[in-house]
Amino acid sequence: MSDSIFKDARKGTYLNADGAHRPLISPIPDAVLQAARMYRLGRLRAQMAAQDVAALLLYDPVNIRYAFDSSNMQVWTAHNPMRYALILAGGPAILFEFKGCEHLNAGLPGIDEVRPAIAWMFMAKGDKVELFVDDWADEIADLLRSHGGGNRRLAADKLDVPGVHALEARGITVRDGTELTELARAIKSPEEIQLMRWTIRVCEAGMARIYEHSVPGVTERELWGHLHFENARSGGDWLETKLLTAGPNTNPWYRECSDRAVQAGEMISFDTDMIGPYGYCADLSRSWVCGYHPMNDTQRRLYATALGQIEHNLALIRPGIDFAEFNAKSWRIPARHVDYRYSLAVHGVGMADEWPVVPLHVDWDNRAMAGRFEPGMVVCVESLIGEAGTESIKLETQVLVTEDGHERLDSFPWEDV
């Protein structure tokens, strides 16, 4: 990207209309947010009916937010199961909230009742876990008796072993709820797409900030911090990874950002994996040269190869094409890049990376998942290109599957090659 292109893109597109570095304020009307909330809860209830379960128990904070738009200590509760939700097929949707946090859920339309959560993890209860897990299971079992109509099947997205055993001892059949939640989340409503567009807008403002500071001597961590900063101050949540590296650190891929100073002419490559405003994910990747130098011949060749993969596979995205057909028609990676490849070609995205995952053709086999692209899906089309002794180019775009094709949701420019 030339400096002039960057300035044109930044002006009124990725930052504020006057080019100032102020937080981005969401323009989303409340009616859009409320419609998205009720659509998502309806999607879960429809999948519950299709799979004939009496209740859906949610511990994953991403699923709780999807169901209710309830957000509370999201990262902490991802590994400390201290709050949960229970949606009853024949009854209410109940949020079991961390003590003292009940007020955080005021005004959320999908929640019929807020109750205090019963935590029974060892960190919180020590040698008294068994007492608390019995209290927890008694409450869940009583709700199924009251609202299940004799159905004793419960789907749970994440549940530790003591909880499974306690529910089964009370005559409840526990099944994995991951398929249910993933299928529900796969098809986005128009209102969800509005929320996702805004998250991408904030992410691209963070990318513009990274670009502006891509000067010799800056560290990888300093560059990564600019995306955190823009996300946090604009109402976003967290970054799932720390994938920004430069020069020799780009190959092999998956090194996390470090305190290494970036040198002029080195390739900077990153993958945002950003959980932004409204809980939606902006999963975008770009690569460019530190110091706004032109690419050298090797960098230009690798970049052109990566962009060719993106453009070829993007052109295949349309409703009705199944994953096997996509794989058969997908871009073929040259042999010299195979050992440095990304293992997948396409994956779903919503409030995080989601189902489906379509492997790169060299990783496709008879165990690859079945399915097809459908209108309302949002997917990311990926490329990672490197070879022995070179840097890696990482590119990725986020795409809505429409009724008659696809629409890219991101607009941050590719580099000129």
N, C-alpha and C positions, 0 to 999 in steps of 0.2 A: 504494500500500500504506500503510495507516495505521500509526502507530507501534505500536499494540496488536497488529495483525496481524503485524507484523514480529517483535515480541518473542515471540509465540506460535509463529511459524514457526521462529525461531532456537532456542528452548528445546528441546534434545534432538533436534532434527531436522537442523539444519545444522551445529551445533557439538557439543561434548560434552554428555552428558546433564545435567551440572551447570551448563551455560552457560559453562564456562571456555574460554579461548582456548588450548587445547593442541593439538598435532598430532593428526590423526585416524589411528588405528591400524587397519589393515585386518583385518576378521574373516574373510577368505577362507581356507578350509581348503586345505592343500597339495594334496589330492586333486583339488580343483576346478581349480587351476592346472595340474596335470599333465595332466588330461583335456583342457583347452583347448589345451595345447601339442600334444598328439598329434593332436587333431582338426584343427588348422590345418595341420600338416604333411601329414596325409592329404588335406585339400582340395587342396593344391598338387599332390600326386602324382596325384590323380584327374584334375585338369585337364591335367597333363602327358600322361597316357594318352589323354585325349579328343582332344588336339591332336597326338598322335603325335610327341613330341619325346624325344630321348635324354637331355636334361639341361636343367636350368633354372639359369641363372646370375643371381645377385642381387647388385646393388650398392646399391640403395636401402635405407638403414638401416631404414626402416619395414617393408619386405618381409623383411629378414633377421630382424627381431624377430618378425614374424608367423610365419615358418618355424620359428625355433629359440628364441624368447624371449631371444635374445642381444642385450644392449644395451651399447654401448661408444661413447662420444663421438658420440652420434647426430647432433647438429647439425653438428659438424665434419666427420664422414664423409659427410654429405649433399652437401658440395661438394668434399671431398677423397677421391677413391676409393682408400682405403688398406686396406680390408678388404672381403671378398666371400664369397659362399657358392655352392656347386655341389651341386645335388641331382640325382643320376643315377637315371634311371627304372629301370634294371636293376641298381642298386648303391647305394653308400652316400650319405649326406648329409654333405658336408664343409664345415666353416667354415675359411676362410683368414683368420686373425686377424692384427691389427697386432702387430708384434714386441713381446714383453714383456707381452702381454695375454692369453696363452693361459689363464691361471688364472681369468679372468672367466667361463669357460664350464663350470666344474666342475658336474656334476650335472644339466646340461640333457639331457633324455632323447632329443631328436631328432637330436642331433649324433653321428654315428658316428666322426668323426675331426676333429681340429684340426690344421691345417698353417699354417706361416708364410705370410703373404700376400706376393706379389710386387707391389710398387708400381711403376708405370711412368709416372705423371703427370709433366709437365714440372717442376712446382715441386719435386718430390723428386729427379728424375734429370737434369734439364737436357738437355745435348746427348747424353746416353747413353740416352735414352728407347728408342731402337730395340733396344738390347741387352737391356733388361729386358722389353720387350713380347714379344720372341722367347722368352725364358725362360718367361714367363707363358703364352704360347700353346702352347708345347711341352707344358707340364704339363697344360693343359686338354685338348689333343688326345690325349695319352696316356691320360687317364682315360676319354675317350669311346671310344677303341679298346678299352680293357679291359672296359668295362661296357655299351657301347651296342649290342652285338649286330648291328653293321653299320649301325645308324641314326646318321647324321651330322648330324641336325638339332638345333640348340641354340637355346633361347629365352633372351633376356636382357632384363632390365627396363631397365637403363641401361648403355650401353657406349659409350665414346668411339671415335672413328673409327679410331685406330691399332689398337685391339683387334679391331674388326670385320675390318679388312683382314688382320691377322695370322692370325685363325682361318680366314678364307676361303682364305688361301694354303695352309692345311693341309687343305683339302678339307671344311671344316665349313660347313654352311649356317646362317647366323645369322638368326633371325627375332625380331621384337619380342615380348617377353614380357609387355607391359603388360596386354593383354586377359586373358591367362592368370591373372595375379596378381589383377587386379581381380575377375574372376568367382569365383575361389577365395575371396576375402575377403568377398564380398557376403553370403553366408549364414552367420549366426552360430550357434554351438551354444549350448545352455542355459548351459554353463559360461562361455562368452564374455560372455553377457548379465550374468551375475553380476559379472564383472570390470568391465564397462562401467557397471553400476549403482553400483559403488563409485567409479569415476572421477567420475560425475555427483554423487555425494554430496560428494566433495571439492570439486568445482567450485561447488556450491551453498553450501558453507561459505565459499568465496572470494567469492561473490556477496553473501552476508550481510555479510561484512566490508566490501565496497564500500559496501553500503547503510548500514551503521553509520557510515561516515566520509563520507557524502554531505552535508557541511555547507558553508555558504558560506566561500569562501577556500581550500578545498582545490584542488590542481591536478589536471588530468586524469591526469597521470603518477603522482601520488601514489595516486589511486584505482586505477589499473591495477596498481600495485605490490602491492596487497593480494591480487589474484588470483594473481600470481606467488608471493607469500609462502606462501599457503595451499597451492598446488600443490607447491612445492618441499619444504616441510617435511613434507608427507604422502606423499612418495615419487613425485611426478609428474615430468614431463620438461620441457616447454617450452610456450610460447604461440606459435602460428603467426603471429599478427598483433598489432597494437597498436590495435585498433579500440574505443577508448573516447573519446567526445567529449561536449561539453556546449554548450547554447545554440546560437549561430550556427555553431559548428564541426560540428554534426551534419548540416548541409545546405549543399552536397551531401555525401553519404555518402563513406566511404573515407578521410577525413582520419585520420591517426594521432594518438594522444594527444600533448598538448603541455604546456608549462608554464603555460598559461593558467589563471588562477584561476576556479573555477566560482562563479557568482552565485546567490543565493537565488531560487528560482522557475524557474530554467532546467531544461530537460529534460536528463538524463544518459542517453545511449544507448550500448550496448556489445554486442559479439559476442565470446564467450569464446575460441573456437578453441583450446581447451586440450588439449594432449596430457598426460594425467595418469597416475596409477598404472597399472601393468601395460601402459603404452603405448597405452591407449585414449583416444579423443577425446571430450571433452564440448563440444559445439558448441551453445551456448545464447545467446539474446539477450534482453535486457530493457531497458526504459526507465522512468525515474521522475524525479520532480522533486527538485532539490536543496533541502535544508532541510526536507523532509517537508511542504511546502506542498501544499494542494489544487491540482489542475491548473486552469489557466485554461480558458476555453471552447474556444479553438483547440486547445490540447493535448489536451483531453478528446475533441474531435471526431476528431482525427487518431488518437489511441490507440484509440478505439472502432472506427475503420475498420480499423486494423491487426489488432486482435483479431478482428474479423469475418472477415478474410481467413484468419487462422490456423484459426479454428473451422470455416469452410466447407471448406477444403482438407483439414484433418485428418479430417473426417467421410468423405472419399472414400477414405482409405487402407485398403485391404483386399487380401487375396491374390487374384490373378487379374485385377485391373483393369490393363489395359495403359496405357502412358504417354499414348497418343493419346486414349483414353477419359477418362483423368484430366484431360487438358488441355481436352477439350471440355466437361467438367462443372465445371471449376475456377472459382474466384471471379474476377469481372471487375473490373479496377481502374478506378475513375472517371477520366475524361479529365484532370482537373486534377492527378492524381497521376502520370500516365504518365511525364512527363519526369524524375521523381525516383524512379523505381521500382527495385526489385531485379530483376536479369535472370532469376532463376530462382525457381521455386515450391517445388521439393523437390530434395534431393540425398542421396546415400548417405553413411554415416559408419561408421567402424570404428576402425582405428588412426590414421586421418586422414580428411579428406573423401575420399569414394570414389565410384565408379560406383554408381548412375546419376545423371545431372543432367537434371531435367525443367524446361525453360524456363517462364517466365511466359507466359501465353497470347499477349501481344502480341509476344513474341519467338519463338513457335512457328512453324516453317515446315517444308518438306519435307526439311530436313536435320536435324531433331530426331531423336535416337536412338530406336530401337525397344527394346521390352522390356516387362516387366510386374512388378508388385510380387509378391513371393513370401514365404511364411512364413520367418522367420529374418533377413530384411533389417532393417536399422536405417536410418531416414531422418530427415532434418531438414526440417520444414515452416517456411518462411520468410515474413517480411513486412517491408517497408520502406515507410513512408508519409510523404511530405512534399509540399510544394507551394511555389510561389513565395513567398519571404519568411517561411517558417515554419521551425521545427525539424523534425527527422526522428524518427520513432518506429521503432525496430528491435525486432522480436519474433521468436523462434524457439524451437521445441520439438523434442525428440528422441524418436523414436517407433519402437517395435518392431512389425513386421508379424507378426501372429499367425495361427493356423490359421483363425480366424473373424472377423478384424478387425484391430484395432491396440491397442497399449497405450503410453501416454505413459510415458517413463522418468524425466523430470524432474518436479519438483513445486513448484519455487519459485513463489510466487503471482504472478499477474498483478495489475496495479493495479486499483483500484475506479474504474469510470467510469459 
